[in-house]
Amino acid sequence: MSTFNIRKILVPTDFSDTSLKAFDDAILLSKLTKADITLLHVMEDMAATAEIGGRFATSVNLKELEKNALNQRQKQIQQLVKS
């Protein structure tokens, strides 16, 4: 039987229940193997999808939307890391 050494675990997340379960599993695996965990969340390009109320967002609105989305994701990641 062959063995392998897990040193790093990459966990992509969209903060869905399924991805949070995968994060829990990664924590368990990390404890067993002493591997480092990297949590990855990719945000979509809001400029490509920013249509509000049937019209496209202005650049000012878009920047505010991106800022709010980034702040929300950062808070979610911090909550995951604390738990």
Contacts in CASP RR format, 6 or more apart in sequence:
PFRMAT RR
TARGET T0000
AUTHOR 0000-0000-0000
METHOD contacts of the structure
MODEL  1
MSTFNIRKILVPTDFSDTSLKAFDDAILLSKLTKADITLLHVMEDMAATA
EIGGRFATSVNLKELEKNALNQRQKQIQQLVKS
5 33 0 8 1.000
6 29 0 8 1.000
6 33 0 8 1.000
6 35 0 8 1.000
7 33 0 8 1.000
7 35 0 8 1.000
7 36 0 8 1.000
8 35 0 8 1.000
8 36 0 8 1.000
8 37 0 8 1.000
8 38 0 8 1.000
9 26 0 8 1.000
9 29 0 8 1.000
9 30 0 8 1.000
9 35 0 8 1.000
9 36 0 8 1.000
9 37 0 8 1.000
9 38 0 8 1.000
10 38 0 8 1.000
10 40 0 8 1.000
11 19 0 8 1.000
11 22 0 8 1.000
11 23 0 8 1.000
11 26 0 8 1.000
11 37 0 8 1.000
11 38 0 8 1.000
11 39 0 8 1.000
11 40 0 8 1.000
12 19 0 8 1.000
12 40 0 8 1.000
12 41 0 8 1.000
12 42 0 8 1.000
13 19 0 8 1.000
13 20 0 8 1.000
13 22 0 8 1.000
13 23 0 8 1.000
13 39 0 8 1.000
13 40 0 8 1.000
13 41 0 8 1.000
13 80 0 8 1.000
14 41 0 8 1.000
15 41 0 8 1.000
15 73 0 8 1.000
15 76 0 8 1.000
20 80 0 8 1.000
23 39 0 8 1.000
23 80 0 8 1.000
26 37 0 8 1.000
27 37 0 8 1.000
29 35 0 8 1.000
30 36 0 8 1.000
30 37 0 8 1.000
39 77 0 8 1.000
39 80 0 8 1.000
39 81 0 8 1.000
41 73 0 8 1.000
41 76 0 8 1.000
41 77 0 8 1.000
43 69 0 8 1.000
43 70 0 8 1.000
43 73 0 8 1.000
46 62 0 8 1.000
46 65 0 8 1.000
46 66 0 8 1.000
46 69 0 8 1.000
47 62 0 8 1.000
50 56 0 8 1.000
50 57 0 8 1.000
50 61 0 8 1.000
50 62 0 8 1.000
50 65 0 8 1.000
51 57 0 8 1.000
52 61 0 8 1.000
57 65 0 8 1.000
END
